[in-house]
Amino acid sequence: MAEKIAFVASDIDGTQLKPFVRQPSPAVQAAAQGLRRNGVYLSEVSSRPPAMIENLVTPLALGNNLCSLSGGAVISHADTGEVVWSRLLSGETKRNVILGVGGLCVKINFDMATRKQTPIEVMTLVENEPTPREEPAIFMVVDAKKSDAVLESLATIPGIQHTGLMNNDQDSSTYTIQVMAPSVDKRSGVIRVRSMIGFDDTAGVIIGDGLNDLPMFAAAQPGDIKVAINNVDTPEELKDTADWVAPSVHDDGFAIAMEHYGLI
C-alpha cells in the first residue's frame, strides 16, 4: 500500500497538535519528516491562517508544500506563507457578519490583530472602516446558550457559508464557527491543492478529528483512505465515515496512522 500512496492531507488541531500545545510531539515530528524522506507529500488542511502555522513548518519539514488554510479560502506555501490562490469575503460581507453576530459572540476575529480584541472593539473597528478590507474568513467563539441565535443570524446574511458548531477544546462551554465565502471549505481546499501539485489521480490519506473535517473526507476519491483521530470529542459521524480510526492525538494517532499504512 505504501507504494500507492504519495499524498497526505491532514488537519492540524486535534490531529497533529494537542490542545494548548504550540508544537507537535516528537513522534508526530518524526512521522512528518519520515513522510518527506519517503517522498510522500504532506499538505496541512486547517482553519488556521498562514501566519498561524509557522510553528509547524520547521519541525514537520514541510518545506514549500502547499497547504489549504483559513478553512479552504487560502492556498499558500508552508515555509514562506506566500498565497498562491484565495477566495475572499468581500469587505461589505465581512462588515455584515461582524455587525450582525458580533454582539452574540465571546470572540470574533478575522486577522492576527483582531484576535486580541473584544467583540465590541472589532465591531467598532469594522463599522468605522471607510472601505472594509476583504478577508479570507471570520472566526468566532460563541457561548453554547447563544449558538442557535448565532446560526439564525448567519442564515440571514447573503454571500457566505459557514462551518457547523465545532467543539472548542479550550472551553467546553463554547463552540467555534468559521465563516467563509461560498463554495469554500476543506473539501474544495483538498481538491484544489491536489490539482495544483498534479496529484489528482494519486491515492492519498485524509486525516482529521473534527466536524469541519467531514467536507475534507468528502473530497476523497477512489483509492483514498480516510482516517479519524479518536479524541474524546471526535464526532461519531466522522468516525463512521472513516476507513480506519486511529488513536487519539494524545497517543500520537497521526504518527501511528502513518506507520499503520506503511508510509514511514
Secondary structure in CASP SS format (residue, H / E / C, confidence):
PFRMAT SS
TARGET T0000
AUTHOR 0000-0000-0000
METHOD secondary structure of the structure
MODEL  1
M C 1.00
A C 1.00
E C 1.00
K C 1.00
I E 1.00
A E 1.00
F E 1.00
V E 1.00
A E 1.00
S E 1.00
D C 1.00
I C 1.00
D E 1.00
G C 1.00
T C 1.00
Q C 1.00
L E 1.00
K C 1.00
P C 1.00
F C 1.00
V C 1.00
R C 1.00
Q C 1.00
P C 1.00
S C 1.00
P H 1.00
A H 1.00
V H 1.00
Q H 1.00
A H 1.00
A H 1.00
A H 1.00
Q H 1.00
G H 1.00
L H 1.00
R H 1.00
R H 1.00
N C 1.00
G C 1.00
V C 1.00
Y E 1.00
L E 1.00
S E 1.00
E E 1.00
V E 1.00
S C 1.00
S C 1.00
R C 1.00
P C 1.00
P H 1.00
A H 1.00
M H 1.00
I C 1.00
E H 1.00
N H 1.00
L H 1.00
V H 1.00
T H 1.00
P H 1.00
L H 1.00
A C 1.00
L C 1.00
G C 1.00
N C 1.00
N C 1.00
L E 1.00
C E 1.00
S E 1.00
L E 1.00
S H 1.00
G H 1.00
G H 1.00
A C 1.00
V E 1.00
I E 1.00
S E 1.00
H E 1.00
A C 1.00
D C 1.00
T C 1.00
G C 1.00
E C 1.00
V E 1.00
V E 1.00
W E 1.00
S E 1.00
R C 1.00
L C 1.00
L E 1.00
S C 1.00
G H 1.00
E H 1.00
T H 1.00
K H 1.00
R H 1.00
N H 1.00
V H 1.00
I H 1.00
L H 1.00
G H 1.00
V H 1.00
G H 1.00
G H 1.00
L H 1.00
C E 1.00
V E 1.00
K E 1.00
I E 1.00
N E 1.00
F C 1.00
D C 1.00
M C 1.00
A C 1.00
T H 1.00
R H 1.00
K H 1.00
Q C 1.00
T C 1.00
P H 1.00
I H 1.00
E H 1.00
V H 1.00
M H 1.00
T H 1.00
L H 1.00
V H 1.00
E H 1.00
N H 1.00
E C 1.00
P C 1.00
T C 1.00
P C 1.00
R C 1.00
E C 1.00
E E 1.00
P C 1.00
A C 1.00
I E 1.00
F E 1.00
M E 1.00
V E 1.00
V E 1.00
D E 1.00
A H 1.00
K H 1.00
K H 1.00
S H 1.00
D H 1.00
A H 1.00
V H 1.00
L H 1.00
E H 1.00
S H 1.00
L H 1.00
A C 1.00
T C 1.00
I C 1.00
P C 1.00
G C 1.00
I C 1.00
Q E 1.00
H E 1.00
T C 1.00
G C 1.00
L C 1.00
M E 1.00
N E 1.00
N C 1.00
D C 1.00
Q C 1.00
D C 1.00
S C 1.00
S C 1.00
T E 1.00
Y E 1.00
T E 1.00
I E 1.00
Q E 1.00
V E 1.00
M E 1.00
A C 1.00
P C 1.00
S C 1.00
V C 1.00
D C 1.00
K H 1.00
R H 1.00
S H 1.00
G H 1.00
V H 1.00
I H 1.00
R H 1.00
V H 1.00
R H 1.00
S H 1.00
M H 1.00
I H 1.00
G C 1.00
F C 1.00
D C 1.00
D C 1.00
T C 1.00
A E 1.00
G E 1.00
V E 1.00
I E 1.00
I E 1.00
G E 1.00
D C 1.00
G C 1.00
L H 1.00
N H 1.00
D H 1.00
L H 1.00
P H 1.00
M H 1.00
F H 1.00
A H 1.00
A C 1.00
A C 1.00
Q C 1.00
P C 1.00
G C 1.00
D C 1.00
I E 1.00
K E 1.00
V E 1.00
A E 1.00
I E 1.00
N C 1.00
N C 1.00
V C 1.00
D C 1.00
T C 1.00
P C 1.00
E H 1.00
E H 1.00
L H 1.00
K H 1.00
D H 1.00
T H 1.00
A C 1.00
D C 1.00
W E 1.00
V E 1.00
A E 1.00
P C 1.00
S C 1.00
V H 1.00
H H 1.00
D H 1.00
D C 1.00
G H 1.00
F H 1.00
A H 1.00
I H 1.00
A H 1.00
M H 1.00
E H 1.00
H H 1.00
Y C 1.00
G C 1.00
L C 1.00
I C 1.00
END
